[in-house]
């Protein structure tokens, strides 16, 4: 991969126009920005890392819908796939489903969305993986998080107290809520995967995955699939790793990730894992314990995921993270930053996660904290593509956003 080694290197490309009315971003303009602004080249505390953001744009095409929690992957033939929770009217609602788009030109253009999974209740988050056998695996989980909001509106209409939604919205929520009775709604809760062995033309029935996390499982060099995540609908709510030995057709619990002495596992969330060149596994964790609150913690395994270290702080405020191993062996973590500067950041490790570079802001002009869950893929020419969701200014809805950048 070509690495930018000087500020003058940043001036070589023409202006790249961004989507949704953003100010045009280009490498020349980046020179005049402050060190904390979008696309500023920075030096790492662990090694030199200069980077440049070539383009930031909106890629979702249904402006009347809320898009949430996407995952991007690159297939073996170079095609990009992005999946997300689509069909929504808000961050928490009963309408979520799993939608997918494809790009055959490195993210320059995207197909119209296709729905690949839609249960009778809210389907949230979406991960995607192509296995070495060519199987596509998409993950999600079902939720009733919308129900307290709905019940509050029912009570407001019965008592005449409190704010009331417009009749049209209340009617839509009521009709979808009544598709199931209480017992059926509870039975829908779970962590799921669907599989396609024909490139996404057809999909299997949903399969239980034991754990869930936003960006789904990964494949190891030995062929196993491992899924670092959390049990969502059990009393234990263990945090750890499940594995599949049959290309994602079935999943079994493999190992628990221990907690730090003063932490509670219930406050660990939204994991993602990567396999290093040496075979070491790294899992990063969204932490909501008081110590290092809302930071990303890191746990490691050197025995194929059978045992894991207690998580440690890596000094990164922001979450949840996605991990990618580049072709040159370096690791990239990308994550949302929900305090100023609001946006999406990335960091690089050249020593298999022992240390991480300073933050590289891929986007720092967001106007809402309702954003994040970025994931990153690498193109043939070394360009990196990162996709996240973001609620835009003067809108109640979130869109899918994409950055192209280089290291």
Secondary structure as the mmCIF struct_conf table of DSSP 4:
data_model
#
loop_
_struct_conf.conf_type_id
_struct_conf.id
_struct_conf.beg_label_comp_id
_struct_conf.beg_label_asym_id
_struct_conf.beg_label_seq_id
_struct_conf.end_label_comp_id
_struct_conf.end_label_asym_id
_struct_conf.end_label_seq_id
BEND BEND1 UNK A 6 UNK A 6
HELX_RH_3T_P HELX_RH_3T_P1 UNK A 7 UNK A 12
BEND BEND2 UNK A 13 UNK A 13
STRN STRN1 UNK A 16 UNK A 16
HELX_LH_PP_P HELX_LH_PP_P1 UNK A 17 UNK A 18
BEND BEND3 UNK A 19 UNK A 19
TURN_TY1_P TURN_TY1_P1 UNK A 20 UNK A 21
HELX_LH_PP_P HELX_LH_PP_P2 UNK A 22 UNK A 24
STRN STRN2 UNK A 25 UNK A 25
HELX_RH_AL_P HELX_RH_AL_P1 UNK A 27 UNK A 31
TURN_TY1_P TURN_TY1_P2 UNK A 32 UNK A 32
BEND BEND4 UNK A 33 UNK A 33
TURN_TY1_P TURN_TY1_P3 UNK A 35 UNK A 36
BEND BEND5 UNK A 37 UNK A 37
TURN_TY1_P TURN_TY1_P4 UNK A 38 UNK A 39
BEND BEND6 UNK A 45 UNK A 47
STRN STRN3 UNK A 52 UNK A 58
TURN_TY1_P TURN_TY1_P5 UNK A 63 UNK A 64
BEND BEND7 UNK A 65 UNK A 65
STRN STRN4 UNK A 66 UNK A 74
TURN_TY1_P TURN_TY1_P6 UNK A 76 UNK A 77
BEND BEND8 UNK A 78 UNK A 78
STRN STRN5 UNK A 80 UNK A 88
BEND BEND9 UNK A 89 UNK A 92
BEND BEND10 UNK A 94 UNK A 94
STRN STRN6 UNK A 97 UNK A 103
BEND BEND11 UNK A 104 UNK A 105
TURN_TY1_P TURN_TY1_P7 UNK A 106 UNK A 107
BEND BEND12 UNK A 108 UNK A 109
HELX_LH_PP_P HELX_LH_PP_P3 UNK A 111 UNK A 113
STRN STRN7 UNK A 114 UNK A 117
BEND BEND13 UNK A 120 UNK A 121
STRN STRN8 UNK A 122 UNK A 130
TURN_TY1_P TURN_TY1_P8 UNK A 132 UNK A 133
BEND BEND14 UNK A 134 UNK A 134
STRN STRN9 UNK A 136 UNK A 143
TURN_TY1_P TURN_TY1_P9 UNK A 145 UNK A 146
HELX_RH_AL_P HELX_RH_AL_P2 UNK A 147 UNK A 159
BEND BEND15 UNK A 160 UNK A 160
BEND BEND16 UNK A 162 UNK A 162
HELX_RH_AL_P HELX_RH_AL_P3 UNK A 167 UNK A 177
TURN_TY1_P TURN_TY1_P10 UNK A 178 UNK A 179
BEND BEND17 UNK A 180 UNK A 180
HELX_RH_AL_P HELX_RH_AL_P4 UNK A 182 UNK A 188
STRN STRN10 UNK A 190 UNK A 196
BEND BEND18 UNK A 197 UNK A 198
TURN_TY1_P TURN_TY1_P11 UNK A 199 UNK A 200
BEND BEND19 UNK A 201 UNK A 202
HELX_LH_PP_P HELX_LH_PP_P4 UNK A 204 UNK A 206
STRN STRN11 UNK A 207 UNK A 208
BEND BEND20 UNK A 210 UNK A 210
STRN STRN12 UNK A 212 UNK A 212
TURN_TY1_P TURN_TY1_P12 UNK A 214 UNK A 215
STRN STRN13 UNK A 218 UNK A 219
TURN_TY1_P TURN_TY1_P13 UNK A 221 UNK A 222
BEND BEND21 UNK A 223 UNK A 223
STRN STRN14 UNK A 225 UNK A 230
BEND BEND22 UNK A 232 UNK A 236
STRN STRN15 UNK A 239 UNK A 244
BEND BEND23 UNK A 245 UNK A 246
TURN_TY1_P TURN_TY1_P14 UNK A 247 UNK A 248
BEND BEND24 UNK A 249 UNK A 249
STRN STRN16 UNK A 252 UNK A 256
HELX_LH_PP_P HELX_LH_PP_P5 UNK A 257 UNK A 260
TURN_TY1_P TURN_TY1_P15 UNK A 261 UNK A 262
HELX_RH_3T_P HELX_RH_3T_P2 UNK A 265 UNK A 267
STRN STRN17 UNK A 268 UNK A 275
TURN_TY1_P TURN_TY1_P16 UNK A 277 UNK A 278
BEND BEND25 UNK A 279 UNK A 279
STRN STRN18 UNK A 281 UNK A 287
BEND BEND26 UNK A 289 UNK A 290
TURN_TY1_P TURN_TY1_P17 UNK A 291 UNK A 294
STRN STRN19 UNK A 295 UNK A 301
BEND BEND27 UNK A 302 UNK A 303
TURN_TY1_P TURN_TY1_P18 UNK A 304 UNK A 305
BEND BEND28 UNK A 306 UNK A 307
HELX_LH_PP_P HELX_LH_PP_P6 UNK A 309 UNK A 311
STRN STRN20 UNK A 312 UNK A 317
STRN STRN21 UNK A 321 UNK A 325
TURN_TY1_P TURN_TY1_P19 UNK A 327 UNK A 328
BEND BEND29 UNK A 329 UNK A 329
STRN STRN22 UNK A 331 UNK A 337
BEND BEND30 UNK A 339 UNK A 341
HELX_LH_PP_P HELX_LH_PP_P7 UNK A 342 UNK A 342
STRN STRN23 UNK A 343 UNK A 349
BEND BEND31 UNK A 350 UNK A 351
TURN_TY1_P TURN_TY1_P20 UNK A 352 UNK A 353
BEND BEND32 UNK A 354 UNK A 355
HELX_LH_PP_P HELX_LH_PP_P8 UNK A 357 UNK A 359
STRN STRN24 UNK A 360 UNK A 363
BEND BEND33 UNK A 367 UNK A 367
BEND BEND34 UNK A 369 UNK A 370
STRN STRN25 UNK A 371 UNK A 378
TURN_TY1_P TURN_TY1_P21 UNK A 380 UNK A 381
BEND BEND35 UNK A 382 UNK A 382
STRN STRN26 UNK A 384 UNK A 391
HELX_LH_PP_P HELX_LH_PP_P9 UNK A 392 UNK A 392
TURN_TY1_P TURN_TY1_P22 UNK A 393 UNK A 394
BEND BEND36 UNK A 396 UNK A 397
STRN STRN27 UNK A 398 UNK A 406
#
